[in-house]
Amino acid sequence: MTAIPQSSRPQQVQDEQLIDAEVDSVPQPRVSMPPSALGRFLLGASLVLIAVNLRPVFSSASALLPEIAQTFGLSSTGIGLLTTLPVICLGAFSPLAPWLAQKIGTERTLLCVLALLMVGTALRGFNSIPLLFIGTALAGACIAVGNVLLPGLVKRDFPDKAALMTGCYTMALCAGAAAAAGFTVPIEHLLNGSAPAALAAWALPVFGVLLLWLPQTLGLSRRPKRSGFRVEGLLRDPLAWQVTLFMGFQSALAYSVFGWLVPILRERGVDSFTAGAIVSVSVMVQAGACLVVPHIAVRRPDQRAVVIVLLAAAVTALLGLLFAPLSMLWIWAVLQGIGQGGLIAVAMTIIVLRSPDAHVAAHLSGMAQCVGYLLAATGPLIVGLLHSWTGGFAASAFLFVLLGSCAGIAGWGAGRALHVKARTIETGL
């Protein structure tokens, strides 16, 4: 493993802050770039609004889990499967994104993502268990593809505004999650207490963005060009696996929060409105942490200390949310947002720092997302199983400590100032 020159690390992250998961493809240029400031603003706003719609599927269901269980007659195990299913799809379908983009182009792929995400979200509005799970899986698959392609599109079309667009994109993801956590219960009350209708209501903003995005896909070349590069040695590299496991274990904590924090608070006696508001605040704090933590991480000799501090904050806050007096819940929610948001940001930053070039960074990102999200799916699933077996959430404390410990071990290795041994080979194709 090769040591990273310290002086070049911050500039490297600035240059590659967004990882293009299609970096093996020469970016397909638009037939014409937006000719005016208004057109450029419209493009940027569209990308941000797409990002807003990539998280409500998770937090909207979380806000109504007791009502969903009652309406559909689901056990704790069934609810656990429902919260886990979209996370599994994040890992299972993310490898399809570059292939789809190479076939029909990134813009058209995102158009299909929006259309199918709208359909999947709407399917959850029927009082049918099969359609509930099919819609959730379809939405999760669409989010997986959008997760991979959208950052690369932002990097391609806004190279002079990368920092600004990165901040807007991150804030949009968190805003979507926070909005769904905070407004799903009021929407349910407005819809005469129908939990399925409240879940389906989140298809409406997707439809709005679909109408906004449609004109921007017209007139584009049908096929992107491909360049001849491949990356070798990544799957055999221990450091690459440490990065991947760190991504997986910290994501398991994150999606346990997305899926179960509202039910945990409601079981402790917090009303549904307040529980949703607490989760919304925590998620919005995550957005702030996502903006600040990378700047701290890249200025340190390595990222091991940052990883440990953030994990300690996230796990301690989760224990506080489980057991501390109700009067302190807001404090623990803010601390959890700082820890969890920082972990997400440092995980993505480490992918860039551990990579010797952009091609390796793209493939390491794909490996970390595919394997990591499949691992992350175990978090919410086990929380549901523990609740089913014990009748409460107290046992989840052991799981949170275990996940935090595993993330700490993997993160300690991933945080070292080294490069993975994978290399980029030009094939000449």
N, C-alpha and C positions, 0 to 999 in steps of 0.2 A: 504494500500500500504506500502511496506517495504522499508526502507531507505537502500541505498547501502553503504557498508563500503568503505570509501574513499580510504584506502590504497590498496584495492584489485582491483580497477577499471581499472587502466592502464594495469595490467597483464591480466585481464579478456579479454580486447579487443585484446591484443596481441595473446592470446590463441585462440580467436574466431573471428579473423579479417574477415575471410570468413565464411559466414553462409551457411551451407549445407542444402538446401531445401529438401533433402531426408533423413534428420537425423533420421526419424522414420524407415528407412531401414538400416540394417547393410550393410556398404559399400561392394559392390560386388568386391572381389579382382580379379585382373587380373590373368589369368592362369600362366603367368610369367611376372614379372616386366621387364622393359627394362634392358638387361644384361650389357649394357655398357654406358659410358658417352655419346657416340654418340646417342644411343637409347633414353636416358633420355632427351637429348637436342632436339631430333626430336619430342618427345611427348610434351615438353614444347612449342616448336615453333608451333606445330599444334594447341594447345589450344589458343595461342596468335593470330594466324592467323584466327581461327574461330571467336574470339572476334572482330577482325578488320572488319569482314563481317556482324556484327550485327547492324550496324548503317547507312550504305550508302543508304538504302531504304528511310530513312527520308530526309537526306540532299541533295541527288541527285534530288529528286522531287522538293524540295524547291528552288534549284538553277535555275530551269527551269519552274517555275509556270506560268509566262506570256506566254511562248511558248506552254506549255501544254494546257493552256486555249484556245489559238488560234487554235492549231492543232485539239483538240477534241471538240471545241465549248462549253466549260464548263463555266458556270457563276461563280461569286464569291462564291455563295453558294455551287456549285459543287466542286470548288477547296477547299473550307473549309472542305467539306466531305472527299475529297481525303486525305488531310493532317491529318484529325482526325481518319480515318479508321484504320491505323496501330496502333495508340495509344489505341483505343478501343480493338483491338486484343491482345495487351500486357496484359490487365487486364482480358479479357475473356478466354484466352487460357493458362495462366500461371498455373492454378490449374491442367491442364492435365499433366504437366511435371513429377511429382512424380509417377503418375499412369503409364505413358508410360515407365518410367525407371524401375519400378517394374516388368512390363510385359516382356520387351525385353532387359533391361540393359541400363545403361547410355550411353555407347559408341555407341550402335546401334541406340539409340534414336537420338543422335547427328548426326549420319550418315544420318538418315532420315530427320532431320532438314536441313542439308546442301543440300540434294537432292531436297527437296521441296522448299527451299529458292531460289535455282538456277532456278527452274521452275517458281516460282512466279515472280521473278525479270525479267526473260525472257519474260513472258506473257505481261509485260508492253511495250514491243517493237512492238506489233501489233497495228495498227491504229484502235482500237476498244475500245469504252468506257466500255462495260461490261468486257472485258479482262483486261483493265487497273485497274478496281476496284477489280476484282477477284484476279489478280496477287498481288495487293497491300495487300489485306486481307490475302492471303496465306503467303506472306512474313512476314507480321506482326505476324501471328500465329506462324510461325517458330521461329521468333526472341523471342517471349514470352517464348517458351519452352527452347531455348538456354540460355536466361537470367537467368532462374531458375537453370538449371543443370550445366552450365559451372563453376561457382564459386565453387560448391561442388566438382566437379571433380578435380579442381585445388587444393583444400584443401586436398583431399584424396591422390592424387598421389605426391604431393610436400609438405608434412608436415614440412620438414626441410628448405624449401625455401618459406614459406608462404608470407613473406613480399615482397620478390623479385617478386614472381609471381603475387601478388596483384598489385604491381606497374606496372608490364608489362601488366597485363590484363586491368587495368584502362586506361593506355596510349593507348592500342590497340583500345579500344572502341572509344576514342576521336580521334585517328588517322584516323580510318575509316570514322567517321563523317566529319572530317576536309578534308580528301582527296576527298570525294564525293562532298563537298561544293565547293572546289577549282578547281577540274578537270572536273566536268560534263559539264560546258560550253565549255571549249576547246575541249572535246570529241565530243560535238554536232557540233562544227564547223568542225572538222575533218570528221564527218559523213554527210557532206553536209547539215547541218542545220536541221537534223532530231532529234527532241526531243524524240520520242519514242525509236529510236535506241540508243540514249545516255543513256536513263534509262535502257534499256536492257543490255547495255555493262557491267554493274556491276554484271551480272551473271557470267562473265568470271573468276574473282578472286574467286568466290564461287566454281566454277568447279575445279579450281586448288587446293583449300584446300580439296575439296571432294576426289580428287585423292590421296592426301597426307594422309587423315584420314582413307581411306578405309582399307589399310593393317593393321592398328592398331586395327581394330575391329574384326579381324580374330582370331579364337582360344580362344574366351572368353566364359565363362560359360553362358548359355542361361538365367538363372533366378537368380536374386539376392535373398539372404535370407532376411527374414523380422523379425524384432524384435517386441515385444509386448509392445508398448507404445502409449499413446494418451494424448492429452493436453486438459484440461477442463477449462472453465471459461474465455477464451480469448474474446469472442464476447460480454460478459457482463461487461467487464472492461473499465471504462472511459479512463484510461491512454492509453490503447491499441488503442482506437479510436482516441485519440489525436495524437498518433504516425502515425496512418494511414492517418488522414486528413492532417497532416503536409507533409507526403510523397506525397499525392495527389495534394495539392495546389502548392507546389514547383515544382512538375513535370508538372503541367499545365503551369507554367511560362517557364519551360525548353522546352517543346514541342511547345509552341507558338514561341519561338526563332528558334527552328529547322525548323518549318514549314513556318514561315512568315518573318524572319529577312531579307533574301535576297530580297523578293518583297518589303518590306518596304524601304530598301536602294535604290532599283532601281526606285521606285516611287519618291524618293527624288532627282533623277537625277544622281545617281551613276551608272556607266556602269556595265554590267553583270560580267566582269572579276574582277573588283575591289570589287564589292559586295560579290562575292564568296570568294575572298581573305580575306576580313574583317571577314566574318563568320568563315573561316578556322582558322584565328589567334585567334578569341574568343574561339573556341572549343579547340584548343591546350592549351590555358591558363587554360581552365577548367581542363585539365589533370593534370597540375601542382598543381592547387588548391586541386584536389582530393587526391594528395599525401601528402600535407602539413596539411590541415585542420584537419583530424582525430587526428594527434599528438597534435594539440592545444586543440581540444575538450576534449580529455580524461584526460588532465592535469588540467582541471578546475573543481571546485566543482560541477557545473552543466553546461548545454550547452545553457542556455537561452540567455546570452549575445552574444554568438557566432552566434546563429540563427538570432537575431535582426540585428547585424552588417552586416551579409551576405545578408539578405533580403534588407536592406537599399541600399547596394551596387548594387545588381542585379536590383532592381526596378528603382533606380536613373539612372543607366546606360541605361536601356531601354528607359526612358524618354529622355535621352540625344541623343540616337540613333534616336528617333522620331523627336526631335525638335532642337537640338543643331546645330551650324554651321558645315558644311560638313568637314571643316579642322580639327575638333576635333573627328571625327568618330572613328579613330583608338584608341584614348585614351578611349573612352566610350566602345569600343569593348573589350579592355583588362580588364577594370573594370567589365564589364558584365561577362566575363569569370571567373574572380576571384569569384564574388558573386554566379553565377549559379553553377560552379563546386564545390565550397565550400558547397553549400546547398545540392547537391546530396550526397556528402561525409558525411556530418554531419547527414543527414537523415538515411543513412545506419549505421552509428556509433551509433546513438540513439537507433536503433532497438536492437543492441547488449547490450548496457548499460541498457536498460529498462527491459531486460529479465533475470530471475533468473537462467536459465540453457540453454544448447544448443538446447534442444527440443522445449522449448517455443520460443527461438530465431528464429528457423526455421519456426514455425507456425505464429509468429508475422510478419516475413518477407513475408510469403505467403499472409497473410491478407493485409499487407500494399501494396504489389505489385498488388494484384488482385483488391481490392477496390480503391486503390490510383490511378492506371493507368486508371480505368474507369472514375474516377473523373477528371483526368488530360486531358482526351480526350475533355472535354468541353472547354479547353483553346483555342486550334487552331480552333475549330469549331466556337466559338463566335467571334474570330478575323475575320474569313471569313464572318460571318453574318454581323458584324459591317461594314466591307468594302463594302459589297453588299448594305446595307441600306444607308450608308453615302457617298459612292464613294471615300473614303480615309481611311487612317490608324490613323488619329489623335484621333478618338474616342477610339482606343485601349488603349490609355493612362489610361483612367478610369478603364478599365478591368485589366491592369497590377497593378495599385494601389490597386484595390479590391482584386486580387489574393494574392498580397504581404501582405495585411492586414490580410486576412484570414489565410495565412500561418504563419504569426506572432502570431496570437492568438493561433492557434493549436500548433505551435512550442514552445511557452512560457510554455504551459502545458506539452508537450512532453519532454522538456529540463530539467525538474525537476529531482533531484537525487532520483528517486523512482524506484521500480520494479512493473511490472504488477502483478495482483493477480492470474493469470493463474497458473496452476500446472500440472506437468507431472505425469501420473499414469501408472504404469507397469501392463499390462494385463495378462502377463504370456503366451502369444501366441507364 
